[in-house]
Amino acid sequence: MAIKTFNVDESVYEKFLRFCKDNGISMSKQIEIFMKSRVEDKEDVREEYLQKLEEIRRGKFIRVDDFAKRYGLQ
């Protein structure tokens, strides 16, 4: 496992961090999945993505009436 440093806008980082914590997901894993989707064989990524979608479908959901308000985007 490699530890890397990236320059990311602070407000974007904080919002994504809060989103991940609120939903009990790993920020690192989400970034890794995104990176894989850009560079690896699409068949491998597709299978992993479909598995992740199935996990999401079985997970708990949060009702959000105003997305911008809930995640501080206004």
Beta strands, then each sheet from edge to edge (+ up, - down):
end
